[in-house]
Amino acid sequence: MGHRNTGGSAPVEHPQLVRYRESMERSKGTNAVAEAVAAAEAELGKVDAEQPDEALPHLRAAQELLTAAVDEAMAAAIVESGSSIRTAGMLAGLSENAVGPRLARTSLLAAYGTDTGRVTASGVERARYDLEQGRHRSAEEVQGELAKKPMRFRARRTT
């Protein structure tokens, strides 16, 4: 079988199997992290340690924003950097089961969640593929689609 020269680098026997990640838009997840961190810093800037009663709402808001930043960073690590759900959860100090629902709230992976409100490995793979192909779906697109679908009754039990 012939080898194809890829322009100065080592020959590649099966060039169609090589994935090109240079075209992926890397800024979507990292921008969401930066925005959440900046908003948390702004809330922390409003805290007056001398007046704890007034500081509590700002501290709570900062905590929620930092949680959102952690969630967005996990999603970016999984989709853009290729980390696994388990690895991202471990780095964030979470169990693997706690990561899926948190990923479903992120801007990068909200569109790839299941009906139960979790992002699974298959959803991550689909998001990676869509991002590589330049047709990543946003949460707003999916919410628009869901608003068009009528609600259906689902029985909890089959008895």
N, C-alpha and C positions, 0 to 999 in steps of 0.2 A: 504494500500500500504506500502511496506517495506521501511525502511530507510537504506541508505548505510553509513557506517562510513568511513570517509576520512582520517583516520590516526591521531587521537588525536584532531581533530576539531569537531565542531558540525555536526551532521548527515545532509546529503543533500538528500532531497526527489527525486529530478530530477537531478542527476549528469551530464547528457548529456547537460543540459542547461547552465552549468557553463563554461565560457570562460576562457582560460588560456592565460594571457598576458605576462607571464614571458619569453616566447620563442620569443617574437617580437624583431626584431633588432631595438634598440632604438638609435643607433649611427648615422644612415644615415642623419636624419634631423638635429641633433645637430652638427654633423661635418660640414655640409654645413653652418650653422650659425657661427660656430667658424672660419671657413675659411674666410667667408665674413668680419667678424669683424676684424680679423687679417690683411687682405688686406687693409681695411679702415684705421686701425691704421698706417700701413706702409705708406699710402698716406698722412695721416695727419702729419707723422713724416717728410715729405719732405717740408712742408709748412714753409715759412719764412715770418713772419708777417710784416717784414720791407719792403718787396718787394711784394706788392699786385698783380702786374701784373703776376708775376711768381707763386704766391700762388693760383690763381683762377683755373687753370687746375687741380691742386692737390685736391683742395676743392671740385670741381665738381666730380672728380673720387671717392673721399671718400663718397660723398653724394649718388652716384649711388650704391656703395658697401654697404652702410648702408641700402639703400632701399632693396637691395637683401637680406641682413641679416634679415630685418623685414619680408619679404615675406617667407623666409625659416623658420623663427621662428613661423610664423602663421601656416605654413603647418605642422610643427612638433607638435605644440600645438593641431591642429585639428586631425591629424592621430594618433600620439603616446599618447597624453594625453586625447583624447576624447572630446576636446572642440568643440563647434559648430562653424560654419562659422560666425554666427552673433557675438558670444562672442569674437572670435579671432579678428574680425574686430573692435569691440568696444575697446578691449585692445590696438590695434594698432592705434586707433584714426581715423578709416576709416568707411565709411558707408558699410552696408552689400553688396550692389551692386558693390562696388569697390574691394571687396576681391576676387571674382571668377576669374577675369582675372589675378590678381597678383599671385594667387595660380597656375595657369596654366604655369607660368614661373619657378616654383620651381622644384628641383630635385626629391622631394618626390611625387609630384602630377601631374607633366607634362604629364605623361602617361595616366592620368585619366580625361583629359579635354574633352570637347565636340568639335564638328566641329566649333563652333563659338569662340573657344579660351577661354572658361570659365571652371572652376571646379564647379560642382554642388554638392548638398548633396548626390545624388546617386553615383557620382564619388568618393566622400569621403568614403562612405560606402564600395564600392568595393575595394578601396585602403586599408582600415582597414582590410577587410576580407583577401585580398591577403597577407598582411603583417603578419597576424596571421597564415596563412597557409604556410608561408615561400616561397611564389612565387610572391613577389612584383615586378612589372615591372618598369624598369628604362626608363627615357626619351630617352636614346640612342637606346634602343630596339624598341621603338615606332617609332622613326625617321627612323630607318632602314626599318621597315615595311611600313611606308608611302612612302619612296623612291621607293619601289617596285611597288606600286599601280599607275596605270596611272591616270592622271588628267582627271576630268570629267567636262563638262559644266553644270552649274546650272543657270537657268533663275532667275533673280531677281523678276520678276513679272509673274503671271500666265495669264496676258491679252495678 
